[in-house]
Amino acid sequence: MLVVDDGSTDDSRARLAPYGDRVELVFTGHGGQAAALNAGLARARGDAVMFLDADDVLRPDAAALVAAALSANPAAVRVQFRMEVIDARGAPTGAVKPAPHLAPPSGDLRREQLAFPFDLAWMSYSAGGFRRAALERILPIPEREFAECPDWYLVHLAPLLGEVVSLPDVAAAYRVHGANRYERAAGELDLDHVRRSVAYAAATAGALQGLAAELGLARPRGPILSVADLANRLVSLKLEPALHPVPGDRAARLALDGVRAARRRFDSPWQLKLLYAGWFGLAAAAPRPLARALAGLLLPERRPWAAPLLRPLHARGRRAPAPGRLRSG
């Protein structure tokens, strides 16, 4: 087991010292999350790699689940499972990630990843594991683009290298407290979070296209179009245009691309595509107060009242997509 301390300024190193004979300790400067992962991955020796953020918890059977799934499917490069949400003291809140009505995708997902990668119910890297040989193909993680959110890079690029296995098991816990972003983003619309998601999506889309070209994979003509990303961009532009991170964006163009992205969702029933298209039309034309209200309509995992409206549509689709979510990253 490797423990990477990325320049902690508290007593973390003193707390880690007694475990020095049981784990390999790696101390780095304060280079960010991507740099810390790169440092750890450079020393990893096992056939499978699992990550765990300091706030999260793995259940005792998590590693066995990952090892068994990778052994059973030689084509698999990633295994993911569900996470329960716990509070700062470790008590379960009753919530599960992703929401129970959303089915994380499994199988050969290269087509989906090159068409609408940010619309699938992906779990963070703490919720599962990777085949190390696949990770070596895409390392190192670009530290400038993914400094504080390297799971965007790993979670989205790995499926281009092999299959994904999504298990129904809840094998980890995600801790919610005042110092992390999930609680703020789940409780109310956080436009800083939205803008970060836009930036990470742009960096990830570029990395996906580059890897696809190296692998000789066919992909749809034109740019990657995800309902989630285009919804984020439209919300950002409508609500805080002065801070919007994409200078050339226009509401009408984003709405048109949003409709195109909805039509591209070959995993979704026509009713859900129509809902997406209608949302883009309304959001683009709406005054700011109504646009703010509309911003939550495509987020059933953070707006429980919306889940019953969308569940029947998801149940009829080939896979249950995560509709236009503002990704927690």
N, C-alpha and C positions, 0 to 999 in steps of 0.2 A: 504494500500500500504506500502511495506517495501522498504527502501533505505539502502543499505549496503555500508559503506565507509571502504575500506580495507587499512587503514593506509595511507591515502593521506597526502602528505607533502606540498600541496599548500593550497589555501583558501577554499577548498571544504566544510569543516565542517562549516565554517562561512556562506557560501552560503546556506547550508542546514538548519541552525538553524531557520530561519523564517518559515520554513514549518513544524516545529515540532508538531504543533497541527493538521496537515492534514495528515501526514505520520508517520510511525514508523521508527525511525532512529536507525540503528545498526552500532556501531563503532567497528572495529576489528583491530588487528595488521596487519602488511603487510605479510599475509600468502599466498597470491596468489588468483587467481580467483576461484579455486575449494573450498578453505577454505571460501571465501566470500559467495559463493552459499550455502554451507552447513550451515553457520550461518543464512542466510536468510530463508532457507527451514525449519530449526528447529523451526522457529517462524511463518511459514505460516499456516493459518487456513482455507482458502477457499477450495472448492472442486476442483477448477482448479488453476493452477499456470502458470504465464507467466513471462518470464525473459526479461530484457532489459539491454544490455550493455550501458555504459555511452555514447558511440559514436553514438548509433542508435536512431531511432525515431519510435514510434508507431503512426499510424493514429487513429483518434477518434473512429472508428468503430472496431478496432482490437479485443478488449476484447469481444464485442458482437458477433463477428464472431466465436471466439473460444468457447464461452459459448453455442452458438446455435448448433455448430457442435457436441460438446460433449453431449449435451442434446438429440440430434436427434439420436445418435448412442451410446447406453450404453456400447458397446464392445470397443469403441475407447479409447485409452490412450494418443494419441498425435494428435494435429492439427497443420498443417503448411500451410503457405501462402507465396506468393512471396514478394520480397523486391525490391524497386527501389534503385538505387545507387545515392547518393548525394555527392557534394563536401564539402570542409571544411566549406563553408559559408551556406550550406544547399540547394544549387541550384541543381536540377536534372541534371545528366549527360546524361540521355537518356538510360542508361543501366538498365537492370533488372536482378535480381538473382532469380533462375537460368536462363540461357539464354532461350529465348522464345521457342526454338525448343526442349528443354529438359522438359519432363513431370515428375514432382515429383511423387513418387509412392504412392498408396493408397491401403487400405485393409489389409488383413492378410498377413504380410510380413515375418513371422518367417522363412519360407523356404529360402527366399532370404538372410535374415540376417545371416543365418548360412552357406551359401554357398559363397556369394560374397558381403558382407555388404558394402564395400567401393566403389562399382561401381554404387550405386543408387544416384539419384539427391536429396540428403538430404539438407535441409536448417538448418542454425544454430538455436540455441534455442531462439534467439531474434525474429524469424519469426514464431511465433505461441505460443502454450501452451500445457500443460500436465495435465492429471488427477492426482491430488495429491496422491490418494490412490496407484496408480501405482508407482509413484516416491518413496513413502515410502518403497516399496519392494526392491529398489536398492540403497537406501541411507545408509550411507553417500558416497559421491563421493570420491574415493581414492585420497587423496590430493598430495601424492608424484608423482604418475604416471600421473595425469591429472591437475597439478598445474595451468598451464596457458591455458589449452584448455579443460575444463570440458564438452563442448558440444559433444565431441567425445563419452564420456561415456553415457551421457543422451540420445542423439539422437539415438545411436545404440542399447542400452540395452532396452529402453522402448518398441520397437516393439515386443520384445519377450513376453510381458505381455498383449498384446491386439492389436487392429487394429489402423491404422494410417489413418487420413483424410487429404488429400492434397487439398486445396482450390485454385481456379484460381485467387482469389483476390490478388491485391497488397496492403498490409495493413501495411507495415513498410518501413523504409528507412535505408539503410546501408551507413554510412558516410565514405568517402575515403579521407584521408589526409596523409601528410608525416610521421606521427608518427605511423601509423598502418601498418600491414604487407600486406594487400590486394593490395595496389597500387604497391608496389615493386614486389610482386609475379605476378601481372597481366601484368606488363610492361616488364618483362624479367625473364628468368629462375633464380630462387633464390634457390641455392643448400642448403643453411641453412634451408630454408622452406621445401625443399624436405626431408632432413634428419629428421626434426621434425615430418613430416607426417609419416615417416617410424616408428619412435619410438612410436607415438600415435596409429598407426595401430596395432603394436605388443601388446601394453597394452590393447587396446580395444578387439582384438581377444581373448586374454586370459580371459578377463572379460565375453565376450559372451559365450565362451565355459563353463566357470564356472557356469553361470546362466542357460544355457541350461541343464547342468547336474542336477542342483537343481530342475529344472522344469520337468525333464524327457522328454525333447524334442529330437526327432531323428534329427541327423545331418549327413552330408556327411562324409564318412570315410576320415581320414587324416586331414591335417591342413586346415584352412580357406584359400581359394585362391581367391583373388580379382585382376582383371586386373590392377586397379589403383595402388594398393600397390606394386605389382610385377614390374610395370613400374617404379614407384618411386625408388625402390631398384636397378633396373638395371641402371637407369640414374645416381643415386648416385655412384654406383660402377664404371661405365664407366668413369665418368667425374672427380671425386675426390676420387680415391680408398683409399688414405691414411686417409680420414675422414669418410669413409663409416661405418655406425653404426652396421652392422651385419657381424661379422668377418668371418663366415663360408660361406658367399655368393660367388658363382662363376657365371660368365656370362652365361655359357652354361646351368647350372642348373636353373637359373632364367628364361631363355628363354623357357626351357622345361615346367617349372611350369606355365609360362605365357600362353603357348599353352593349357595346361590342364585347366587353369582358363577360357580361351576363350571358350573352349568346354563345360564347366560347365554352361555357361550363357544361361539357358533355356528361358530367357526372350528376347533373341536377335535373329534376323534372321541369316541365315548361312553366308550371305555376310559380316555382321559385325564381326562375329567370325573369318572369314578368314582374314579380315583386321587386327584384333588384332594379330592373329598368325603370319602374315607376318611382322608386326611391330617388334615383339619380335625377330624373326629370323634376321632381318636386324640390329636392334639395338645391338644385342649381338655380331655380326660379324664386325660391322662398326668401323673404326678408330674414335678417339675421336672427331674431328671436325664434321664428319657426324653424330655421335651419339648425339652431341649437337643439330644439326638441327632436327634430328628425335624426340628429346625429346618433341617438341611442336606439333607433328602431332596428338596426341590423346587428345588435349586440345581445343575443339572447342569453349568453353565458353571464353577462353582467346586468341584464334586465330580465329577471325571472318571469315577469308578467308576459314577456313576448314569447317565451319558449313554447307554451301550448299552441300558439298560432302557427308556429313553424314546424313543430314536430311531425304533423301528418305529412307535410311536403317532404321532409327529410326521409321519412319512412318509405316513401315511394321511389326515392332516388337509388342509384347503384351504390353510392356511398353517401353518408351523411356529412355534408360539407359544413364548415364553420362560417356562417354568413357574415362577411364584411367586418370581422372583428378588429378592434384596435389592439394589436398584438402586444402582449405584456412584456416580451423580450427579455 
